[in-house]
Amino acid sequence: MHKTLLKLFLNPATASGGEPRLAEAYAQQWKFLKKVWNEENYGLERLVRLFLCAIQFLYPVLLIRDIFGRWGSRGRRLAVEVYAVLKFFFPLAVLFTRGYQSPAVIFLVVYLMSDTLVHILHLIFLADVHSAAISYRRSLVLIFLHYAEIAFGFAVIYRAYDLLSRPVDAIGALYFSIVATTTVGFGDITARDHAGQVVVMAQLMVCVLFVVIFINYFSQKLNEK
């Protein structure tokens, strides 16, 4: 049974035995930081690229890549995908179990959302530093998971701090967040005050980044053709 489940995620026919351990993720990230430091750029571009390389050390994805790198590239990629799936489901679990009543849980939701945001900014501003995507379809699946995670995370914030014009349950918070994310704006639910408006504006700005990423990936695919 476990072999069948494993085959859902990894086709044994494509695996090469004895795949060597990958370079340690922390050491690799430090090399990226030094490479950006030694670049002949300047101004805001330089500051943003240095910031994105440095802040990555605050998030668990480097630890995950470092631990599972011992199983080679496939082990690392699968571990990163599992992490993305867990981040996808976590805000939903918080929303439907009333976990948002705990400040620590809210902090964790925001922390994981910031991790995703930093990753998206990496794809935009540091695409030349990291290796090319191994699969166009895999990248789109992960971007979709990140996009949905952000929408679910903002729904938690709306619900936790009562930022909407009328009381909503978990489904209502999800409904408003997804409507805001898609910039449809039916108008049946709105931000209650300035705090809610600030959160909505932040969500829309994050959504613009995802639009840029999608356009970037689609344009790359067209160039390949």
C-alpha angles and dihedrals in degrees: 000000000000090000090055091051091047091052089058088067103029129027106219090210091067096048119102112212122239096022107184123245112266123238114281109273096225092051090047092051090049088055090051090051092051091046091054090045091056095048120115095237130113147193126021094347091058094046093049094048093047091047093051092049093048099043091055088078089069095063131077097234091086090053090049092049090046095051098043095040087087087076092054131244096318093052091049094047093048091049091051090049092051088051090052091050092050090051088050094055099036098078090045090054090048092049097050098039095047090243088144088081088078116079090210091057091048089051090052092050091051091044092054091045090053088050089056092046092052089050091053091049088050090057090052104039103025102038090120093055100053127060120269120272113274093217132018091208092049090052092052092049091051092046090052090051090050091047092052092044091056091050091049092046093053089049088059090052093049091050097043097051099032093237099158131092093249135021112275136186125223093283091047092052091049090048093053094044094051092045089051091046092054090044090231096130108191091183097224090113123030140171111288099215143346092292090057091046091053091052091049091050090050090051092050091050090053090049090055088059090055090050089053090050094049092049090048094052094045091049090050090052092050090049090052090054 
